[in-house]
Amino acid sequence: MKVTIKAIIVNEQTNNHSKKLYLKKNLDCKLTSYEKLNPNIKPKTMKNLLILLSLILFIDTCYADEKLPAPSQKRGTDIMTALQARRSIRTYSERILSKQDLSDVLWAAQGVNRPEEGKLTSPTARNRQEIIIYVFTKKGISKYDKTNHSLIDIRKGDYREAVAGNQKRFATAPLFLVMIASTTQFGNKSAHALEMMAADAGIVSENINLFAAATGLCTVTRGIMDKKKVLSILNLDDSFNCILNNPIGYPAQE
């Protein structure tokens, strides 16, 4: 992804905007130092260094955000037909989900349906909204930003095997939606809180199941995965609880 950034370096002596740098780079979201932006830039003051570090954080955000198509909220069958059609399906076509289907299933799972209140399609205990959805594909991992209905690029590479766990046949599913709870967001880690977080993840998963049944997609709710490995891949600590995942795809017979 190419991003063009204009950075202004402040001259310490005159405090005027004295230099303008135009950087055009193929950026990696794991930038850690200003040298990766431009090896010729050698800030001589802490002020300039702080400006550059702020720029790196801004670039990282720009690089990661991928806006999804607007969800199509009039598609699919009626709710009773969807309930009748719901099945747990464990084999899928290798075809990658379209951007529109991915957009729609994420919105069905956890989209904002009442923007003025910030409320979601899937309820959570005390409206904690502690469930985070990660998207695992062959190309990499993204995090669903429900507020902006977009994907935040987390990591490149194929890590589906960690989600498949010891059920290796799932490792070729074109896409996984992984539900992870933030105990910090929820407010505590008591036994009751963990039960509530598991229930909240189950609601998200069932939204995915019903959307799939209503639109002809295939999925199943799974609790099996290499949870420690998934959290490690995502660089998440033990304040996060890896709960469920749904592999999703088109029918294998197509």
N, C-alpha and C positions, 0 to 999 in steps of 0.2 A: 504494500500500500504506500503510495506517495503522498507526502504532506508537505506543503510549503508553509514555512514559518518565518515571520518577521520578528527579530529580536532587537531590542534597543539597549545598548550598553550605556550606563550612566557614567559620565566623567566625574570622578570624585572631587576634583579641584573646582570645577565650574558649576557642578551639579546641573549641567545642561545635557540634553540628549545629543551627544556628539558623534556617535557612531551607529550606523544601521547595518545589521548583518542579515543577509538573505540566505537562508539555508534551505536546500532542497535535497532531501535524503530519502533513501529507503530505510524506514525506521524499524527497530526491533523494540517490542514493548518491554524488554528487560534492560533498557538503558540504565547504566549505573553511574556513569561519570561524564563530565562535560566533554572529555576528549573524544568520546564516540560521536559527538555532534560535529565537531570540526577540530582536528588535531592542531590547527594553527592558533586556536583561541587559548590564550594563557592569561586568565584574569589575574590582576595584580592586587586586587583588593577583595576583602570579604564581601563587600557590597555587590561587586560584580559577580562573584561566585554564587551568592544567594540568588541573584537574578537568573543566572544560568540554570541553577538547580530547579528553580520554579518553572523555568521554561521546559525542562525535561519532564517534570510532572504533567505539565499541560500537554506536551506532545504525546506522552503515554496515554492520556485520556482520549485524545483525538484519534490516536491509532486504533484504540480498542473498540470504539463505539460503532456498531453497525446497525443502522436503523432497519427495522423489519417492515414489510408491507403492512398497510392497515389491515386489521383482521376483518374477514368477511363474516359478519354476524347474522347473515340470513341463510347460510348454507346448511345442509344436513337435513335429516328427517326430524319428525316431531319426537318429543321425549319418550312417549310410550313405545314407539317403534324402535328407538335406540335401545331402550331397556330390553325389549324382546330380542334384539340383534346382538346384544353384548356377549362376547365370547373371549376366553383367554387363548390367544393364538401365539405360537412359539416359533413359527418359521416365516421368513419374509423374503420378498424379492430383494435383489442387491441394488435396485434402483434407489438413488438418493432422493430424500424428500424434497419437494419443491419449496422455494422460499415462502410461497403463500401457505402451503400446508403447515410448514414449521411455525409461521406466524400465527396461524389460527389455533394450532394445538397448544401453543404456549399461552395464548390469550385465554383459551378455554381452561387451561390448568390453573392459571394464577394471574390473569390479566386484571387491569383496573377497569371495573365496570361502572363505577360511580366516581368520576374524577373529582367532583367537588368535595367529596368526603375522603378520597383516597382508599375506598373500599374495593375488595377484590371479588372475583368470581368464586374463589374458594375461601370459606370462613376459617378463622383461626381462633383459638381460645383467647378471650379478652382482646381480640383484634391485635395480637402481638405481631402477626405477619413475620414469623421467624423462619419460615421455610424458604430456602433458596434453591432454585432449579439450575442445575448445570447441564449443558448439552455436550455429549460426547459423540464425535463422529470420527471417520477415518482421518480427516484432515487436522483435527484438533479439538480443543475444549473451549466452550464459551459459557458465560454466566448470563442468565436472563435478567435484564433490567426491566422490571415490570412497570416502573413509573414512566419510563420513556419508551416502552415497548421496543427494546433494542437488545442486541447481543454485545456483551463485553468479552473481547478475545482474551483468554486466560493463558493458553499454552498450545503450541503447535505439536503435531504428532498424533499417532494412533494409540490411545490408551483404553480402548474398548475392552481389552482382555481383563483389565482390573475390575471393570463393572460386571463382566460375565462371571468372574470368580471361578469356582470349580465346575460350573456348567459351561464348558468350553464351546458348546454349539451356539451359544448366544453371541460369541465374540465377533461374528460377521454381521450382526444386525446393523443396518445402515445408521441407526441413531439411537442413543439412550438419553432419556431424561432422568437425571439423578436428583432426588430430593434430600437435601441436607438441612438440618435444623441448627440455628444459632442459639445456643443456650443463653448467651449474653443478651441477645435481642429479646428472648423470652423472659428473662429476669432471674431465673434460678435453675438449679439442676436437681431438684428434689425428685423422688420417685414419681410423685404425682405429676410434676412438670414434664418429666420424660414421657409419661403416658399421654399427656395432652399433645406433646409435640409429635408423637407417633400417630395419634389420631388425626392431627392436622395434615401430616404427610399423606395419610391414607385418603383424606378428602381430595387432595390435589391429584393423587393417582386415579381416583375414581372419576374425576372430571376428565382426565386423559382417556380413560376407558370408554366413557360415554361419548366423547367427541369421536373417538376412533370408530365406535359402533355406528354412529350417525353419519359418518362420511366415507365408510368403506376402507378405513385404515385398519391395521392389525397391531395388537399390543397385548401385553400381559403385565400384571403387577408382580414385581420380584423383590424379595428381601435379601436374596443371596447376592453378595459381591465381596470382593476383598476390601473391606471397609478401611482398614489401616492404610492400605496402599492407595486407595482413592483419596483419602485425606492428605496423605503425603504428596501425591501428585499435584493436588490443588494447593499445597503449602498451607493447610489449615491445621490449627492446633486442637487440643482435646476439648475446647469449648464448643466445637462443632460435632454434631451427631449425624452420621451417615445412616439414613433410614431405609428408603425404598428407591427402586428404579423401574422405569418402563422402557423396554426396547420398543421401537416403533418402526413400521415399514408398510410397504404396499403388499398385497397378497402374493404369495410365492408362486401361484399358478399363472400370473399375468405374463 
